[in-house]
Each structure stands twice: as C-alpha cells, then as structure tokens.
Amino acid sequence: MSLLQRLIEQAKNPKGFVGSTMLRIMNAAHSGMTKWVIQSGAIKDGDVVLDIGCGGGKTIQSLSKINRAGKIYGIDFSKQAVKNSIKANKEDVAKGKVIVRKASVSSIPYPDQFFDKITAFQTHYFWPNLASDVKEVFRVLKQGGQFIIISEIYKINYHMKSYKTKIEIQQLFENIGFQTVNIIEDTKKGWLCITGIR
Ligand SMILES: C[S@@+](CC[C@H](N)C(=O)[O-])C[C@H]1O[C@@H](n2cnc3c(N)ncnc32)[C@H](O)[C@@H]1O
C-alpha cells in the first residue's frame, strides 16, 4: 500500500498512534468548518446535537461551548476517534452533557426523531452507501431539524463516484424527504455546505 493510500485509510478509520496524531491534526485543520456553522446561527442553545464522524472531538467541544443548555452526542466507527473525543471532552462527558459512542452512520444507535441538529464534517465521502446512510440520518432527525454536511470539494471529487454534483445531492435529499435543501460553496476555501431541513 502506498503512503498516500495509508494516510487515506487513517483518515477514513483512524487507528493507533498514527491515527491519534492525524485526529489531532484534523481537530486543528477542520475547526474553521465548525466556526462556519456556529456563525450561521444554525445551532441554538438547548439543541440536542449529533456530530457524525466526530474524529478527535474538537467539533463536539466547540458546539458544547455555545450550547450551554443542550446536549452533544458524537458517533464514530473508529475506536481511536471515540477514545480521543472522550478525552477532548472529559469534563462534559463526566457531567453527561457530551455522550460519545462507537457506531457507524449506517446504524445510528438512537430512536427516531431524537436530534434537533446533526453535523457531519469531512466524513460523508467515506460513508459506505450515501443514499441509505442519509436515510438513516433522516430517521433520527426531528421534524424541522437540520442536517449539515461540510466537506472540502476536492475530497468529494476524489473519493466519491456519485453524488458529486449539487443537483444529484439536492435530488437525493429531496427523495429522502427533506423539505428544504440549501447548498452553499465557499469558493475561497473550497468548501461545500449542504443543509437539509426535515
Ligand atoms: C477525515 S475524519 C474527520 C473527523 C472530524 N469530523 C473532523 O472534521 O475533524 C473522518 C472521520 O469519519 C469517521 N467515519 C468514516 N466513516 C464512518 C462511518 N461509516 N460511520 C461513522 N464514522 C465514520 C472516521 O473514523 C473519521 O474519524
């Protein structure tokens, strides 16, 4: 396996020392995406939020700071990511305000219509079946709740075979049942933000 392939594998499913180091780097590198969402005002105090593919746990930490009365849940299918996320949020975990579990987006271990907001940063291009995985996200989202994906466009183009265009993504979300779909591009940063409102 080439070095590039190994790094991609570690980004997809961080493991051990190398995975942990990558999670720390991603915490710093992706914090601007969390800021983008916070500045948009999408997260309200009191919201029950799920961060899918929570990685090193920095997004959970930032969302918890601005959401004093709410709860933040994180899931990630990497054991290492769960460990790092719990460590990064240890005080809130101890208080029961932050809950991190090892789980795949394909089978989210929460009941129907449980979350007000669901975020997924730099992760959806790794998901095994975007159509059924977004359907699973829809299941756990409350009526009127928002699902927010942010990713670098070049990574979407590199990793994904379908759902690369805005129209394909919009149709997927609408077919699943989202009432409103907004897709914004930050051309300077090369980021795409997809918001589906149930
Ligand atoms: C590139 S990292 C991004 C981590 C974090 N969201 C951030 O922005 O720093 C991708 C994360 O998605 C997780 N992931 C990939 N596929 C997943 C799946 N099917 N279910 C849950 N988590 C997944 C990986 O384990 C990894 O922690």
The ligand as an SDF file (V2000), in Angstrom:
LIG
                    3D

 27 29  0  0  0  0  0  0  0  0999 V2000
  -11.4660   12.9680    7.9990 C   0  0  0  0  0  0  0  0  0  0  0  0
  -12.0590   12.4660    9.5830 S   0  0  0  0  0  0  0  0  0  0  0  0
  -12.9860   13.9210   10.0950 C   0  0  0  0  0  0  0  0  0  0  0  0
  -13.1660   13.9660   11.5850 C   0  0  0  0  0  0  0  0  0  0  0  0
  -13.9230   15.2000   12.1120 C   0  0  0  0  0  0  0  0  0  0  0  0
  -15.2880   15.2350   11.6790 N   0  0  0  0  0  0  0  0  0  0  0  0
  -13.1950   16.4510   11.7300 C   0  0  0  0  0  0  0  0  0  0  0  0
  -13.7730   17.2610   10.9630 O   0  0  0  0  0  0  0  0  0  0  0  0
  -12.0540   16.6540   12.1510 O   0  0  0  0  0  0  0  0  0  0  0  0
  -13.3440   11.3260    9.1450 C   0  0  0  0  0  0  0  0  0  0  0  0
  -13.9830   10.6690   10.3490 C   0  0  0  0  0  0  0  0  0  0  0  0
  -15.1590    9.9730    9.9260 O   0  0  0  0  0  0  0  0  0  0  0  0
  -15.1900    8.7150   10.5640 C   0  0  0  0  0  0  0  0  0  0  0  0
  -16.0020    7.7890    9.7400 N   0  0  0  0  0  0  0  0  0  0  0  0
  -15.7340    7.3600    8.4850 C   0  0  0  0  0  0  0  0  0  0  0  0
  -16.7060    6.5440    8.0560 N   0  0  0  0  0  0  0  0  0  0  0  0
  -17.6160    6.4600    9.0560 C   0  0  0  0  0  0  0  0  0  0  0  0
  -18.8480    5.7550    9.2090 C   0  0  0  0  0  0  0  0  0  0  0  0
  -19.3100    4.9520    8.2380 N   0  0  0  0  0  0  0  0  0  0  0  0
  -19.5420    5.8950   10.3590 N   0  0  0  0  0  0  0  0  0  0  0  0
  -19.0610    6.7010   11.3600 C   0  0  0  0  0  0  0  0  0  0  0  0
  -17.8890    7.3760   11.2770 N   0  0  0  0  0  0  0  0  0  0  0  0
  -17.1780    7.2710   10.1370 C   0  0  0  0  0  0  0  0  0  0  0  0
  -13.7210    8.2990   10.6630 C   0  0  0  0  0  0  0  0  0  0  0  0
  -13.4900    7.3080   11.6350 O   0  0  0  0  0  0  0  0  0  0  0  0
  -13.0520    9.6200   10.9950 C   0  0  0  0  0  0  0  0  0  0  0  0
  -12.9600    9.8570   12.3800 O   0  0  0  0  0  0  0  0  0  0  0  0
  1  2  1  0
  2  3  1  0
  2 10  1  0
  3  4  1  0
  4  5  1  0
  5  6  1  0
  5  7  1  0
  7  8  2  0
  7  9  1  0
 10 11  1  0
 11 12  1  0
 11 26  1  0
 12 13  1  0
 13 14  1  0
 13 24  1  0
 14 15  1  0
 14 23  1  0
 15 16  2  0
 16 17  1  0
 17 18  1  0
 17 23  2  0
 18 19  1  0
 18 20  2  0
 20 21  1  0
 21 22  2  0
 22 23  1  0
 24 25  1  0
 24 26  1  0
 26 27  1  0
M  CHG  2   2   1   9  -1
M  END
$$$$
